[in-house]
Amino acid sequence: MKVALIDPPGPSAGLNTGLAYMAASVLEKRPADTIKVFDFNNNAGKIKERIKEIKEYEIIAFSVKSFTLKEAFSLLGRINLRPSQFVIFGGPHLAIEKGDFLKKDSRIGAVLAGEGENAFLKFLSFAEGKERAEGIPGLSWRDGERIMINNSLSLEEDLESLPFPRYDVFDSVGGRLDNYPLLTSRGCPYQCLYCSVGFISGRKWRKREVGSIINEIKAAREKYGFNYFFIIDDNFTLEKERSREFCRALIAEKLNLPWTLPNGIRADRVDETLIRLMKASGCEAISFGIESADPEVFNGLGKGETLEDIGRAIALGLKYH
């Protein structure tokens, strides 16, 4: 079965790493022409031609965030589905709504909540009549007039077992990337009042080994020729010694790549040794989440750190700026 993965347009540019991991997992098990990512978020050209191409795929899978739902439904409406085509929605928004999302539109045959590498492979077997839907974590589906819901969240426990993400199957990537999104861990154990990460990626923090991360950077740089990378973890510095080990490995391998940490760094999970190593390994920018400098407001957010932690971390950053 040929699979079209679709990333709808939205206000934030950037490649969809979740779809890149899903594509890699599918291509590890199935022929090379099985899957293609239609990246409308980063490629706004030839819309009619690309929609016409999508009509030739048996499985049409949308990855949606809450702020791309409108665009996703707009694209779906332009496809003019054939009876033999199967539409499935996934992505961060579905981790919140799960099976209730199926009530929005009868054209959607299933939704997948959570991480999709192995669950989506099982879904493809289900679509081919080879697997029972009840055993697929995170899947909700239509059974005639009924909506069947697996309320679990699909999460990958063993990140080391996953193949490196495939961006070469994106129709927005012409063989090269200027920058590379790197995911080294998933999940976050903290319960900040305003944050949905726990619902989307789970409370359990799962890490990749440093050697595997370095191997990905090397392989991806050779394949895509990027000039710098940025880490997209939700909590990169949870285990400080692992973060230090990563920086030391970058230095030892002499990769000489600038990198940034636009999110996923807590003020109470850094120290001078880590900041110094980050700077020495090529890190050019970090972003701390402050949310509020008002003590009463800040203390009500449930972050588990203090404004003093933030002041100390910023001072360390400025010291090695």
C-alpha positions as CSV (number, residue, x, y, z in Angstrom):
1,M,0.0,0.0,0.0
2,K,1.3,3.4,-0.9
3,V,1.3,6.0,1.9
4,A,1.1,9.8,1.7
5,L,2.1,11.6,4.8
6,I,0.9,15.1,4.9
7,D,2.1,18.1,7.0
8,P,-0.4,20.9,6.6
9,P,0.8,24.6,6.4
10,G,1.0,26.4,9.7
11,P,2.5,29.5,11.3
12,S,5.8,27.9,12.3
13,A,8.3,26.7,9.7
14,G,10.4,23.6,10.3
15,L,10.5,20.0,9.2
16,N,8.2,17.5,10.9
17,T,10.6,15.2,12.7
18,G,7.7,12.8,13.7
19,L,6.9,12.2,10.1
20,A,10.6,11.7,9.3
21,Y,10.8,9.0,11.9
22,M,7.6,7.3,10.7
23,A,8.8,7.3,7.2
24,A,12.1,5.7,8.2
25,S,10.3,3.0,10.2
26,V,8.0,2.2,7.2
27,L,10.9,2.2,4.7
28,E,12.8,-0.2,7.0
29,K,10.1,-2.8,6.4
30,R,8.6,-1.9,3.0
31,P,9.7,-1.0,-0.5
32,A,11.4,2.4,-1.2
33,D,8.4,3.8,-3.2
34,T,5.9,3.0,-0.4
35,I,5.9,6.4,1.3
36,K,6.2,10.1,0.6
37,V,5.9,13.2,2.8
38,F,3.9,16.1,1.3
39,D,5.3,19.0,3.2
40,F,2.9,21.8,2.6
41,N,4.2,23.6,5.7
42,N,7.6,24.3,4.1
43,N,6.7,24.0,0.4
44,A,3.8,26.1,-0.8
45,G,4.4,25.5,-4.5
46,K,2.4,23.4,-7.1
47,I,-0.5,22.7,-4.7
48,K,-2.8,21.4,-7.4
49,E,-0.2,19.1,-8.9
50,R,0.7,17.7,-5.5
51,I,-3.0,17.1,-4.5
52,K,-3.5,15.3,-7.7
53,E,-0.5,13.1,-6.9
54,I,-1.9,12.4,-3.4
55,K,-5.1,11.0,-5.0
56,E,-3.0,8.0,-6.2
57,Y,-2.1,6.9,-2.7
58,E,-4.1,4.2,-0.8
59,I,-3.3,5.6,2.7
60,I,-3.5,9.4,3.4
61,A,-2.1,10.3,6.8
62,F,-2.3,13.8,8.2
63,S,0.0,15.0,11.0
64,V,-1.8,17.9,12.8
65,K,-1.2,20.4,15.5
66,S,-4.1,22.3,17.0
67,F,-3.2,25.4,14.9
68,T,-3.1,23.4,11.6
69,L,-6.5,21.7,11.9
70,K,-8.2,24.2,9.6
71,E,-5.6,23.8,6.9
72,A,-5.7,20.0,7.2
73,F,-9.4,19.9,6.7
74,S,-9.0,22.3,3.8
75,L,-6.5,20.0,2.1
76,L,-8.7,17.0,2.8
77,G,-11.6,18.7,1.1
78,R,-9.5,19.2,-2.1
79,I,-8.5,15.6,-2.5
80,N,-11.8,14.2,-3.7
81,L,-11.4,10.8,-2.0
82,R,-12.0,7.5,-3.8
83,P,-13.9,4.8,-1.8
84,S,-10.8,2.7,-1.7
85,Q,-8.7,5.4,0.1
86,F,-8.2,5.4,3.8
87,V,-7.7,8.6,5.8
88,I,-6.0,8.6,9.2
89,F,-5.1,11.6,11.4
90,G,-2.3,11.8,13.9
91,G,0.1,14.3,15.4
92,P,0.2,16.3,18.7
93,H,-3.4,17.4,18.6
94,L,-4.7,13.8,18.5
95,A,-2.8,13.0,21.7
96,I,-5.3,15.3,23.4
97,E,-8.6,14.5,21.6
98,K,-7.9,10.8,20.7
99,G,-11.0,9.0,19.4
100,D,-13.4,11.9,20.0
101,F,-11.7,13.5,17.0
102,L,-13.5,11.0,14.7
103,K,-16.8,12.7,15.4
104,K,-15.6,15.8,13.5
105,D,-15.6,14.3,10.0
106,S,-16.9,11.0,8.6
107,R,-14.2,11.0,6.0
108,I,-11.6,10.2,8.6
109,G,-11.4,6.4,9.1
110,A,-9.0,6.3,12.1
111,V,-6.8,8.4,14.4
112,L,-3.5,7.6,16.0
113,A,-2.6,9.2,19.4
114,G,1.0,9.4,20.4
115,E,4.3,8.3,18.7
116,G,3.7,6.6,15.5
117,E,6.8,4.6,14.4
118,N,5.7,1.1,15.4
119,A,2.0,1.8,15.8
120,F,1.7,3.1,12.3
121,L,3.3,0.0,10.9
122,K,0.7,-2.0,12.8
123,F,-2.0,0.2,11.4
124,L,-0.8,-0.5,7.9
125,S,-1.2,-4.2,8.6
126,F,-4.7,-3.5,10.0
127,A,-5.6,-1.7,6.8
128,E,-4.4,-4.7,4.8
129,G,-6.6,-7.0,7.0
130,K,-3.5,-8.6,8.6
131,E,-3.8,-7.3,12.2
132,R,-6.6,-6.6,14.7
133,A,-7.1,-2.9,15.6
134,E,-7.7,-3.7,19.2
135,G,-4.1,-4.5,19.7
136,I,-2.7,-1.2,18.3
137,P,-1.9,1.3,21.1
138,G,-3.3,4.8,20.5
139,L,-5.5,3.8,17.6
140,S,-9.2,4.7,17.3
141,W,-11.2,3.7,14.3
142,R,-14.6,3.3,12.7
143,D,-16.3,-0.1,12.8
144,G,-19.4,0.5,10.6
145,E,-21.4,3.1,12.5
146,R,-19.5,2.6,15.7
147,I,-16.4,4.5,16.9
148,M,-13.9,2.2,18.6
149,I,-11.4,3.8,20.9
150,N,-8.1,2.6,22.3
151,N,-7.5,5.2,24.9
152,S,-3.9,4.4,25.4
153,L,-1.1,6.6,24.1
154,S,1.4,5.0,21.7
155,L,4.9,5.6,23.1
156,E,8.2,4.2,22.0
157,E,10.1,2.7,24.9
158,D,13.3,1.8,23.1
159,L,14.5,4.8,21.1
160,E,17.7,2.9,20.2
161,S,15.6,0.5,18.1
162,L,14.3,3.2,15.8
163,P,16.0,4.0,12.5
164,F,17.4,7.5,11.9
165,P,14.7,9.9,10.5
166,R,14.3,10.2,6.7
167,Y,14.0,13.7,5.4
168,D,14.9,12.7,1.8
169,V,11.3,11.5,1.2
170,F,10.0,15.1,2.0
171,D,8.9,16.9,-1.2
172,S,10.3,20.1,0.4
173,V,13.9,18.7,0.7
174,G,15.9,18.8,-2.4
175,G,18.7,16.5,-1.2
176,R,20.2,19.1,1.1
177,L,19.3,20.8,4.4
178,D,20.7,24.1,5.8
179,N,20.0,23.0,9.3
180,Y,19.1,19.7,11.0
181,P,16.6,19.0,13.7
182,L,18.0,16.6,16.2
183,L,15.9,14.6,18.7
184,T,17.9,13.0,21.5
185,S,15.2,12.2,24.1
186,R,11.4,12.2,24.5
187,G,9.0,12.9,27.3
188,C,9.2,15.0,30.4
189,P,8.5,14.1,34.0
190,Y,7.6,17.7,35.2
191,Q,4.1,18.9,35.5
192,C,4.2,22.6,34.5
193,L,0.7,23.9,34.6
194,Y,0.7,25.4,31.1
195,C,2.5,22.5,29.2
196,S,0.9,19.7,27.1
197,V,4.1,17.7,26.7
198,G,3.1,15.1,29.3
199,F,-0.1,14.4,27.3
200,I,1.7,14.2,24.0
201,S,5.0,12.5,24.7
202,G,4.3,11.0,28.2
203,R,5.7,11.8,31.6
204,K,8.4,9.1,31.3
205,W,11.7,10.6,30.0
206,R,13.3,8.3,27.5
207,K,16.8,8.9,26.2
208,R,19.1,7.9,23.4
209,E,22.7,6.9,23.9
210,V,25.3,9.5,23.0
211,G,27.0,7.2,20.6
212,S,23.9,6.8,18.5
213,I,23.2,10.5,18.5
214,I,26.8,11.2,17.2
215,N,26.3,8.6,14.5
216,E,23.1,10.2,13.4
217,I,24.8,13.6,13.1
218,K,27.6,12.1,11.1
219,A,25.3,10.2,8.7
220,A,22.9,13.1,8.3
221,R,25.7,15.6,7.6
222,E,27.1,13.4,4.9
223,K,23.6,12.8,3.4
224,Y,22.2,16.3,3.7
225,G,25.3,18.6,4.0
226,F,23.8,20.8,6.7
227,N,25.8,23.7,8.3
228,Y,24.4,23.5,11.8
229,F,21.9,21.5,13.9
230,F,19.4,22.3,16.6
231,I,18.2,20.1,19.4
232,I,14.4,19.8,19.7
233,D,14.0,17.8,22.9
234,D,11.5,18.8,25.5
235,N,14.0,18.2,28.2
236,F,17.5,17.8,26.9
237,T,19.3,18.6,30.2
238,L,17.2,16.4,32.5
239,E,20.2,14.1,32.9
240,K,23.1,16.6,33.2
241,E,25.9,14.1,32.9
242,R,24.5,12.7,29.6
243,S,24.4,16.3,28.3
244,R,28.0,16.8,29.3
245,E,28.9,13.5,27.7
246,F,27.2,14.6,24.5
247,C,29.2,17.9,24.4
248,R,32.5,16.0,25.1
249,A,31.7,13.7,22.2
250,L,31.1,16.6,19.8
251,I,34.5,18.0,20.9
252,A,36.3,14.6,20.6
253,E,34.9,13.9,17.2
254,K,35.9,17.3,16.0
255,L,32.6,17.8,14.1
256,N,33.0,21.6,14.2
257,L,29.3,22.2,13.8
258,P,27.5,25.1,15.4
259,W,24.3,24.2,17.2
260,T,21.5,25.7,19.2
261,L,19.1,24.7,21.9
262,P,15.9,26.7,21.3
263,N,13.9,24.8,23.9
264,G,14.1,21.9,26.3
265,I,16.6,23.4,28.8
266,R,15.6,24.0,32.4
267,A,17.4,26.5,34.5
268,D,17.7,24.1,37.5
269,R,19.3,21.5,35.3
270,V,22.4,23.4,34.2
271,D,25.6,24.1,36.0
272,E,28.8,25.9,35.0
273,T,30.5,22.7,33.8
274,L,27.7,22.0,31.4
275,I,27.4,25.6,30.1
276,R,31.2,25.7,29.5
277,L,31.1,22.4,27.6
278,M,28.1,23.5,25.5
279,K,30.0,26.6,24.5
280,A,33.2,24.7,23.7
281,S,31.3,22.1,21.6
282,G,29.8,24.7,19.3
283,C,26.5,25.7,21.0
284,E,25.7,29.3,20.0
285,A,22.3,29.9,21.6
286,I,20.1,28.6,24.4
287,S,16.6,29.5,25.5
288,F,15.3,29.3,29.0
289,G,11.6,29.2,29.7
290,I,10.9,32.0,32.2
291,E,7.2,32.5,31.8
292,S,6.9,35.1,34.5
293,A,9.2,37.2,36.7
294,D,6.4,37.8,39.2
295,P,7.1,35.5,42.1
296,E,3.4,34.8,42.8
297,V,2.6,34.0,39.2
298,F,5.8,32.0,38.8
299,N,5.3,29.9,41.9
300,G,1.8,29.0,40.7
301,L,3.0,27.5,37.4
302,G,4.2,24.3,39.1
303,K,7.6,24.3,37.3
304,G,9.5,22.9,40.3
305,E,12.3,25.5,40.0
306,T,12.8,29.0,41.4
307,L,13.4,32.5,40.0
308,E,16.8,32.3,41.7
309,D,17.5,29.2,39.5
310,I,16.7,31.2,36.4
311,G,18.8,34.2,37.5
312,R,21.8,31.9,38.2
313,A,21.4,30.1,34.8
314,I,21.1,33.3,32.8
315,A,24.3,34.6,34.5
316,L,26.1,31.5,33.6
317,G,25.0,31.8,30.0
318,L,26.1,35.4,29.8
319,K,29.5,34.4,31.4
320,Y,30.2,32.1,28.4
321,H,28.5,34.2,25.8
